[in-house]
Amino acid sequence: MQMISEFFGTINPYWSREEWRKMLYKHFDLLSSEVSTQLAGYLNHQLCTGIHFKNGLPKKGASQLTNPYK
């Protein structure tokens, strides 16, 4: 991330490297928070509906959903 902020700080004299660094860190914080929230909601939905995966998350194209309550 340091290299990206340095690059953006050098391509325009009115852009500050430090400001770019702060913005990029803020962006990644928001992104990781959103991903965590979405994943938690997804997993909560799976638990509430009784749908579980065999051997963790399914692989692409694999049909591994089971309902342990049947």
Secondary structure, 3 states (H helix, E strand, C coil): CHHHHHHHHHHCCCCCHHHHHHHHHHHHHHHHHHHHHHHHHHHHHHHHHCCEECCCCCCCCCCCEECCCC
